[in-house]
Amino acid sequence: QSCLKTFSLIDLDLKIHPSIDSYCSGCTALTAVLQGDHLVVANAGDSRAVIATTSDDGSGLVPVQLSVDFKPNIPGISLKAFSIFYN
C-alpha cells in the first residue's frame, strides 16, 4: 500500500508542473524495499539498481547489480512470457 500511495502522489505532483510532459515522456521506475534481512528490488522501464559494498580487503567500494533487464534474448525468458507486455 505504501508503494501505491507514493506512486500516486508522484503522479499528482507531476501533473501540477506544466513544464514536465509526463504524458509523452515515457515510464521508468525503481523501487527498493528492505524487510528485515531481505532487500526486494523491482524495476520497470529503462532503470537499473546498483548498490556499493565494501571490497573484501576494505580498500574501496565494489558495485553490485541488484536488478536485471527483462528482455526476450535472456536465457530462460520465453518469447511467450515476454509477449504479454505487447499484446
C-alpha positions as CSV (number, residue, x, y, z in Angstrom):
1,Q,0.0,0.0,0.0
2,S,2.9,2.4,0.8
3,C,4.3,2.0,-2.7
4,L,1.0,2.6,-4.4
5,K,0.4,5.7,-2.3
6,T,3.8,7.0,-3.1
7,F,3.5,6.4,-6.9
8,S,0.1,8.1,-6.8
9,L,1.5,11.1,-5.0
10,I,4.3,11.4,-7.6
11,D,1.8,11.2,-10.4
12,L,-0.2,14.0,-8.9
13,D,3.0,16.1,-8.3
14,L,4.0,15.7,-12.0
15,K,0.6,16.9,-13.2
16,I,0.9,20.2,-11.4
17,H,4.2,21.1,-13.1
18,P,3.3,22.4,-16.6
19,S,6.9,22.3,-17.7
20,I,7.1,18.5,-17.3
21,D,5.4,16.5,-20.1
22,S,4.6,13.4,-18.0
23,Y,2.2,12.1,-20.7
24,C,4.7,11.6,-23.5
25,S,7.9,11.3,-21.6
26,G,8.0,7.5,-21.1
27,C,8.0,5.4,-18.0
28,T,10.7,4.2,-15.7
29,A,10.5,3.2,-12.0
30,L,12.7,1.6,-9.5
31,T,11.6,0.5,-6.0
32,A,13.7,-1.0,-3.2
33,V,12.1,-2.3,0.0
34,L,14.1,-3.5,2.9
35,Q,12.2,-6.0,5.1
36,G,14.4,-7.4,7.9
37,D,17.4,-9.0,6.2
38,H,15.8,-9.1,2.7
39,L,16.1,-6.3,0.1
40,V,13.4,-6.6,-2.6
41,V,14.1,-4.6,-5.8
42,A,11.8,-4.1,-8.7
43,N,12.4,-2.0,-11.8
44,A,10.3,-1.1,-14.8
45,G,11.4,0.7,-17.9
46,D,14.9,1.9,-18.5
47,S,16.2,1.9,-14.9
48,R,18.9,-0.1,-13.1
49,A,19.6,-0.7,-9.4
50,V,23.2,-0.9,-8.2
51,I,24.5,-0.8,-4.7
52,A,28.0,-0.3,-3.5
53,T,29.6,-2.6,-0.9
54,T,33.0,-2.6,0.7
55,S,35.6,-4.6,-1.1
56,D,36.9,-7.8,0.6
57,D,40.2,-6.1,1.5
58,G,38.3,-3.0,2.8
59,S,40.3,-0.7,0.4
60,G,37.3,0.6,-1.6
61,L,33.8,0.1,-2.9
62,V,32.6,-2.6,-5.3
63,P,29.3,-2.2,-7.3
64,V,26.7,-5.0,-7.1
65,Q,24.0,-5.3,-9.7
66,L,20.5,-5.6,-8.0
67,S,18.2,-5.6,-11.0
68,V,18.2,-7.5,-14.3
69,D,16.8,-6.3,-17.6
70,F,13.8,-8.3,-18.7
71,K,14.5,-9.0,-22.4
72,P,13.4,-11.8,-24.6
73,N,17.0,-12.7,-25.5
74,I,17.9,-13.6,-21.9
75,P,18.3,-17.4,-21.5
76,G,15.3,-18.8,-19.6
77,I,12.9,-16.0,-20.7
78,S,10.5,-17.3,-23.2
79,L,9.1,-15.1,-26.0
80,K,5.6,-16.2,-25.0
81,A,6.2,-14.8,-21.4
82,F,7.6,-11.6,-22.9
83,S,4.8,-11.1,-25.3
84,I,2.2,-10.4,-22.5
85,F,3.6,-6.9,-22.4
86,Y,3.0,-6.2,-26.1
87,N,-0.5,-7.7,-26.7
